[in-house]
């Protein structure tokens, strides 16, 4: 938006109250939204518009997924991945 704030899209996690997940990478591992967002999309087979807030903590990153995409994300993200075998995704529920 005009003030540098993200625009709310219809059906965005911000408006719907998203489902929270965690991944076991954080500030200690130099987590950065520039690679986290594409990785979340790839692992969960979702569009980046389905991602809401991202909270990078010291040892983990918590992120919000739109309810309409949460079940699909959880199903795909829990599968082992040869490209990033060390990353583990877990659901946290409606609000962590």
C-alpha positions as CSV (number, residue, x, y, z in Angstrom):
1,X,0.0,0.0,0.0
2,X,0.8,3.7,0.0
3,X,2.4,3.6,3.5
4,X,4.6,0.6,2.8
5,X,2.1,-1.7,4.5
6,X,1.0,-4.8,2.7
7,X,-2.4,-4.6,1.1
8,X,-5.1,-6.9,2.4
9,X,-6.3,-9.2,-0.3
10,X,-9.7,-10.8,-0.2
11,X,-9.2,-14.1,1.6
12,X,-5.8,-13.2,3.0
13,X,-4.7,-14.8,6.2
14,X,-4.9,-11.4,7.9
15,X,-8.6,-11.1,7.3
16,X,-9.5,-14.7,7.9
17,X,-7.5,-15.5,11.0
18,X,-4.9,-17.9,9.6
19,X,-3.5,-21.3,10.9
20,X,0.0,-21.1,12.4
21,X,2.9,-23.4,11.6
22,X,6.5,-23.5,12.7
23,X,9.7,-24.6,10.9
24,X,12.9,-25.4,12.8
25,X,15.0,-22.6,11.4
26,X,15.3,-19.1,12.9
27,X,17.7,-16.2,13.4
28,X,20.4,-18.5,14.7
29,X,20.4,-20.1,11.2
30,X,20.1,-16.7,9.4
31,X,16.5,-17.2,8.4
32,X,15.4,-14.5,6.0
33,X,11.9,-13.9,4.4
34,X,13.6,-13.7,1.0
35,X,14.3,-17.4,1.0
36,X,11.7,-18.5,3.6
37,X,8.7,-17.4,1.5
38,X,9.7,-19.3,-1.6
39,X,10.7,-22.4,0.5
40,X,7.3,-22.3,2.3
41,X,5.5,-22.1,-1.0
42,X,7.5,-24.9,-2.6
43,X,7.3,-27.3,0.4
44,X,3.6,-26.7,1.0
45,X,2.6,-26.2,-2.7
46,X,0.8,-23.0,-2.0
47,X,0.9,-19.5,-3.5
48,X,2.7,-16.7,-1.6
49,X,-0.7,-14.9,-1.2
50,X,-1.7,-17.7,1.2
51,X,1.1,-16.7,3.6
52,X,0.3,-14.2,6.3
53,X,2.5,-13.0,9.1
54,X,6.0,-14.4,9.6
55,X,7.7,-14.3,13.0
56,X,11.4,-15.2,12.9
57,X,12.5,-16.2,16.4
58,X,15.9,-17.3,17.6
59,X,15.6,-21.1,16.9
60,X,12.4,-21.3,14.8
61,X,10.2,-19.4,12.4
62,X,6.4,-19.2,12.9
63,X,4.2,-18.3,10.0
64,X,0.5,-18.0,9.2
65,X,-1.3,-19.8,6.4
66,X,-4.8,-18.9,5.1
67,X,-7.3,-21.4,6.4
68,X,-8.3,-22.4,2.8
69,X,-4.7,-23.5,2.1
70,X,-3.7,-24.9,5.6
71,X,-4.8,-28.5,5.1
72,X,-3.0,-28.7,1.7
73,X,0.1,-27.0,3.2
74,X,0.2,-29.4,6.2
75,X,-0.1,-32.4,4.0
76,X,2.7,-31.5,1.6
77,X,5.0,-29.8,4.1
78,X,5.2,-32.8,6.4
79,X,6.7,-35.0,3.6
80,X,10.4,-35.5,3.6
81,X,12.3,-33.2,1.1
82,X,15.6,-34.1,-0.5
83,X,16.4,-30.5,-1.1
84,X,15.9,-29.4,2.6
85,X,16.0,-32.7,4.6
86,X,16.8,-30.9,7.9
87,X,13.7,-28.6,7.8
88,X,10.7,-29.9,9.9
89,X,7.3,-28.3,9.7
90,X,4.7,-28.6,12.5
91,X,1.2,-27.1,12.9
92,X,0.7,-24.7,15.8
93,X,-3.1,-24.2,15.4
94,X,-5.2,-21.1,14.9
95,X,-3.0,-18.7,16.9
96,X,0.3,-19.4,18.5
